[in-house]
Amino acid sequence: MVQSPSNFIFSDKASCCAEHYSWNEASCLGGIGGTSISHGTATTSSGSKYYADWSSGDETCKNDGAAPEYMIKNAATWLWDQLSECCEKHFSYKIAECKGWSSTTNSATASPYIGFYYPDWAGDNKGCEQNSGNTLAPEYMSSAANTDHYLFATLDECCEKHYSWNESSCKNGGSSATTGVGTEKWYVKWSDETCYKDCAVGGIDCGGLAGYYETNNLHDTKAKCCSTHLSYDYKNCLN
């Protein structure tokens, strides 16, 4: 320590604790009453700071002063000045709910891309969802660095970019292609070891409307479907 004083010797106890005992600053400081609870420093209560609450089942950020002791002792990781900071760090998967956004939230405050469309990977993953009300895009999609890739002014643009494999269904709001009709493309039915056409029941080679898995694996021709999925029995698949 003497040989490297700049790494180990500090002018005050708080600086020493912050450097070497950041995981347990409160104990290092001796539980000094009235210690400031600014983000990144020790504290004896969470005060008005926001913390992630998983224990109550709410899964949101609160500032009721009741943060668990381990959070209080490691304020730099767990306590936040702003609700948005806490939500973005701990509840990015449900950020709209955490921040309290709703259909009545001022759109300019919630997002500059209200009304745009984004791929609904976290939902049914059948198409694009509109960024509005209670269906706001995930935080990472609406961040400035990613909006060009994830947010689109029209439904068609979003579907063409992210659901090219199921474009017709996407453009119809996630329903099967043209509702009740199908895509007229081909999908494999493993139980019959052959390929059928995605269409309403009836007609030659029609296997009924494709399900969720099948819509991810549609082919333009029966031959392509058979060679892709049943190459080991290709001739029988074609018959």
C-alpha positions in Angstrom: 0.0 0.0 0.0 2.8 2.4 0.9 4.4 1.7 -2.5 1.2 2.6 -4.3 -0.5 5.1 -2.1 -2.8 6.5 -4.8 -4.6 3.1 -4.9 -5.0 2.5 -1.2 -4.8 5.8 0.7 -7.7 8.2 0.7 -8.4 11.6 2.3 -11.8 10.4 3.8 -13.5 7.2 4.8 -16.3 7.6 2.3 -13.9 7.6 -0.6 -12.2 4.5 0.7 -15.4 2.6 1.2 -16.7 3.6 -2.3 -13.5 2.3 -3.9 -13.0 -1.0 -2.0 -16.3 -1.8 -0.4 -18.9 -0.7 -3.0 -20.7 -3.9 -2.4 -21.2 -3.1 1.3 -20.7 0.6 1.6 -23.2 1.1 4.4 -21.4 -1.3 6.7 -18.0 0.1 5.8 -19.2 3.6 6.7 -20.5 2.2 10.0 -24.2 2.8 9.3 -23.8 6.6 9.8 -27.3 8.1 10.3 -28.4 10.7 7.8 -25.9 9.6 5.1 -26.9 11.0 1.8 -28.8 8.6 -0.4 -27.7 10.0 -3.7 -27.2 7.3 -6.4 -23.9 5.6 -5.9 -23.4 6.4 -2.2 -24.2 4.6 1.1 -27.5 5.1 2.9 -29.5 3.8 5.8 -32.9 3.9 4.1 -34.0 4.1 0.5 -35.9 7.3 1.1 -37.5 8.6 -2.1 -35.3 6.6 -4.4 -36.8 4.2 -6.8 -36.0 0.4 -6.5 -37.2 -2.7 -8.3 -39.9 -4.5 -6.4 -40.3 -8.2 -7.4 -41.4 -9.5 -4.0 -44.9 -8.2 -4.0 -45.7 -9.6 -7.5 -46.2 -6.2 -8.9 -42.9 -6.2 -10.9 -42.5 -2.5 -11.0 -40.4 0.3 -9.5 -41.4 2.0 -6.2 -40.1 4.8 -4.1 -41.9 4.1 -0.8 -38.7 3.9 1.2 -39.1 0.1 1.7 -36.3 -1.2 -0.4 -34.7 -4.4 0.9 -31.5 -4.1 3.0 -29.3 -5.6 0.3 -30.4 -2.9 -2.1 -29.8 -0.1 0.4 -26.3 -1.4 1.0 -25.5 -1.4 -2.7 -27.2 1.8 -3.7 -25.1 2.2 -6.8 -26.7 -0.8 -8.4 -30.3 -0.8 -7.0 -31.4 2.8 -6.1 -32.4 5.3 -8.7 -33.3 9.0 -8.8 -35.8 8.7 -11.6 -38.6 6.1 -12.2 -37.5 5.8 -15.9 -34.0 4.9 -14.9 -35.2 2.1 -12.6 -37.7 0.8 -15.2 -35.2 0.8 -18.1 -32.7 -1.1 -16.0 -34.9 -3.8 -14.4 -38.1 -4.0 -16.4 -37.3 -3.3 -20.0 -39.6 -6.2 -21.0 -42.6 -4.4 -19.6 -41.4 -0.8 -19.6 -44.8 0.7 -20.5 -46.5 -0.8 -17.5 -43.5 0.1 -15.2 -43.5 3.7 -16.3 -47.3 3.9 -16.0 -47.9 4.7 -19.6 -51.5 4.1 -20.8 -53.7 5.0 -23.8 -54.2 8.4 -22.2 -50.5 9.1 -21.9 -49.3 12.1 -23.8 -47.9 10.6 -27.0 -45.1 13.2 -27.2 -43.9 12.2 -23.8 -44.3 8.4 -24.3 -42.6 8.1 -27.7 -42.0 10.2 -30.8 -43.0 7.1 -32.8 -46.6 6.7 -31.6 -48.6 5.1 -34.4 -45.7 3.4 -36.0 -45.5 -0.4 -36.4 -43.0 -2.9 -34.9 -42.5 -6.7 -35.0 -44.4 -8.4 -32.2 -41.8 -11.0 -31.3 -42.7 -10.9 -27.6 -46.4 -11.5 -28.3 -48.0 -14.0 -30.7 -45.2 -13.3 -33.3 -47.7 -13.5 -36.1 -47.3 -9.9 -37.4 -46.6 -6.3 -36.6 -48.1 -4.4 -33.7 -48.9 -0.7 -33.6 -46.9 1.4 -31.2 -49.6 3.0 -29.2 -51.6 2.9 -25.9 -50.8 -0.4 -24.1 -49.0 -1.9 -27.0 -45.8 0.3 -27.0 -42.7 -1.1 -28.6 -40.0 -2.5 -26.4 -37.5 0.0 -25.2 -34.6 -1.3 -27.3 -36.7 -1.0 -30.5 -37.7 2.6 -29.8 -34.2 3.7 -28.9 -32.7 6.3 -31.3 -30.1 3.8 -32.5 -32.6 1.2 -33.5 -35.7 2.9 -34.8 -34.8 2.6 -38.5 -34.6 -1.1 -38.1 -37.7 -1.8 -35.9 -40.2 1.0 -36.3 -42.1 1.7 -39.6 -44.7 4.3 -40.6 -46.9 1.7 -42.3 -48.0 -1.9 -41.5 -46.9 -3.0 -45.0 -43.3 -1.8 -44.5 -43.0 -3.6 -41.2 -44.4 -6.9 -42.6 -42.2 -6.8 -45.6 -39.1 -6.3 -43.4 -39.7 -8.7 -40.6 -42.4 -11.2 -41.7 -41.5 -11.8 -45.4 -42.1 -15.5 -44.7 -45.7 -14.8 -43.7 -46.3 -11.4 -45.3 -50.0 -11.9 -46.3 -50.9 -13.0 -42.8 -49.0 -10.1 -41.2 -50.7 -7.5 -43.5 -54.1 -9.0 -42.4 -53.4 -8.3 -38.7 -51.8 -11.7 -38.0 -54.7 -13.8 -39.2 -54.2 -16.6 -41.6 -53.3 -14.9 -44.9 -56.6 -13.8 -46.4 -58.9 -14.7 -43.5 -60.4 -18.2 -43.9 -58.7 -18.7 -47.2 -55.0 -19.5 -46.7 -51.8 -18.8 -48.6 -52.2 -21.5 -51.2 -48.6 -22.5 -50.4 -47.4 -25.9 -49.1 -46.5 -27.2 -45.7 -45.5 -30.6 -44.3 -47.8 -32.8 -42.2 -45.5 -35.2 -40.4 -48.2 -37.6 -39.3 -49.1 -38.3 -43.0 -45.5 -37.9 -44.2 -46.6 -35.7 -47.1 -47.2 -32.0 -47.9 -50.5 -30.2 -48.2 -51.7 -26.9 -49.5 -52.5 -24.1 -47.0 -56.2 -23.5 -47.8 -59.7 -23.9 -46.4 -60.8 -27.5 -46.2 -61.8 -28.9 -49.6 -60.1 -29.3 -53.0 -57.2 -31.3 -54.2 -54.2 -31.5 -51.9 -55.9 -29.1 -49.4 -54.8 -29.8 -45.9 -56.7 -27.0 -44.1 -55.3 -23.7 -42.9 -51.7 -23.9 -41.8 -51.0 -23.6 -38.0 -48.5 -21.4 -36.3 -45.5 -23.8 -36.9 -46.6 -24.4 -40.5 -46.8 -20.7 -41.4 -43.1 -20.5 -40.5 -42.3 -23.2 -43.0 -44.3 -22.7 -46.2 -43.1 -23.5 -49.7 -44.2 -22.3 -53.1 -44.5 -25.8 -54.6 -45.2 -29.3 -53.3 -41.9 -30.5 -54.7 -40.0 -28.0 -52.7 -41.8 -28.9 -49.5 -41.2 -32.6 -50.1 -37.5 -32.1 -50.9 -37.0 -29.9 -47.8 -38.8 -32.0 -45.2 -39.2 -35.5 -46.6 -36.2 -36.0 -48.9 -35.8 -39.6 -47.6 -39.2 -40.5 -49.1 -39.5 -37.9 -51.8 -41.4 -39.9 -54.4 -44.1 -41.0 -52.0 -44.5 -37.5 -50.7 -45.1 -36.2 -54.2 -47.8 -38.8 -54.9 
